[in-house]
Amino acid sequence: MDRDDDSREQIERLEAQIDDLVARLESCRKFILVSRIAIVAGAVLLAALLLGVIRFDPTEMIAAVAALLGGIVGWGSNRSTAQEAAADLAAAEAERKALIGTIALRLVPERPTLH
């Protein structure tokens, strides 16, 4: 029974780790979305400035380039973090599944229902 208790504690630890990894993945997805929006906004503003649709202003040009580059950096950084978290999540879930398989489960007898 002691081994089962250790396995259960490890499973609980893994489930907490899995919850943290899922939260990290969700956070990365949100930042990736914001980064994509910044890339599109920066590209549209930059194109509008260069094509003369908007009167050229150096401040707007700097803002467009900053949004474009910042979006690219944010997207790439969060994409790699999300990939690492997904790999860690898959490993933790596989380990949890293996531990569950080692526990000696007991059958609970069916009780008649009272309705």
C-alpha positions in Angstrom: 0.0 0.0 0.0 2.9 2.3 0.6 3.9 2.2 -3.0 0.4 3.1 -4.0 0.5 6.1 -1.7 3.7 7.2 -3.3 2.2 6.8 -6.7 -0.9 8.8 -5.7 1.3 11.6 -4.4 3.3 11.6 -7.6 0.0 11.7 -9.6 -1.2 14.7 -7.5 2.1 16.5 -8.1 1.8 15.7 -11.9 -1.7 16.9 -12.0 -0.7 20.2 -10.4 2.1 20.5 -12.9 -0.3 19.7 -15.8 -2.6 22.5 -14.6 0.3 25.0 -14.5 1.4 23.9 -18.0 -2.1 24.3 -19.4 -2.3 27.8 -17.9 1.1 28.6 -19.5 -0.1 27.4 -22.9 -3.2 29.5 -22.6 -1.2 32.6 -21.7 1.2 32.0 -24.6 -1.8 31.7 -27.0 -3.1 35.0 -25.8 0.3 36.7 -26.3 0.6 35.1 -29.7 -2.8 36.6 -30.7 -1.8 40.0 -29.4 1.5 39.8 -31.3 -0.2 38.9 -34.5 -2.5 41.8 -34.2 0.5 44.1 -33.6 2.2 42.7 -36.7 -0.9 43.3 -38.8 -1.4 46.8 -37.4 2.2 47.8 -37.9 2.3 46.4 -41.4 -0.9 48.2 -42.4 0.2 51.5 -40.9 3.7 51.2 -42.5 2.1 50.4 -45.9 -0.3 53.3 -45.6 2.5 55.7 -44.7 4.7 54.5 -47.6 1.9 54.5 -50.2 0.8 58.0 -49.1 -2.6 57.0 -47.9 -1.7 58.7 -44.6 0.4 61.9 -44.5 3.9 60.9 -43.6 4.9 61.5 -40.0 8.2 60.2 -38.6 6.5 59.4 -35.2 3.9 57.2 -36.9 6.6 55.6 -39.0 8.6 54.7 -35.8 5.4 53.4 -34.2 4.6 51.2 -37.2 8.1 49.7 -37.3 8.1 49.2 -33.5 4.7 47.5 -33.6 5.8 45.3 -36.5 9.1 44.3 -35.0 7.7 43.9 -31.5 4.9 41.7 -32.8 7.4 39.5 -34.6 9.6 39.2 -31.5 6.6 38.5 -29.2 5.1 36.0 -31.6 8.4 34.1 -32.0 9.2 34.1 -28.3 5.8 32.9 -27.2 5.6 30.3 -29.9 8.8 28.7 -28.7 7.6 28.9 -25.1 4.3 27.3 -26.1 6.1 24.5 -27.9 8.2 23.8 -24.9 5.2 23.8 -22.6 3.3 21.5 -25.0 6.2 19.0 -24.9 6.4 19.2 -21.1 2.6 18.7 -20.9 2.7 15.6 -23.1 5.5 14.1 -21.0 3.7 14.9 -17.7 0.5 13.4 -19.0 2.3 10.2 -20.2 4.0 9.9 -16.8 0.7 10.3 -15.0 -0.9 7.7 -17.2 2.0 5.3 -16.5 1.7 5.9 -12.8 -2.1 5.3 -12.8 -1.4 2.0 -14.5 0.8 0.9 -11.7 -1.7 1.5 -8.9 -3.6 -1.6 -7.7 -7.1 -0.5 -8.2 -9.9 -2.1 -6.2 -13.3 -2.8 -7.5 -16.2 -1.1 -5.8 -19.2 -3.4 -5.7 -22.4 -2.1 -7.3 -25.1 -1.2 -4.9 -28.7 -1.4 -5.8 -30.3 1.9 -6.5 -33.2 3.0 -4.4 -35.4 4.5 -7.0 
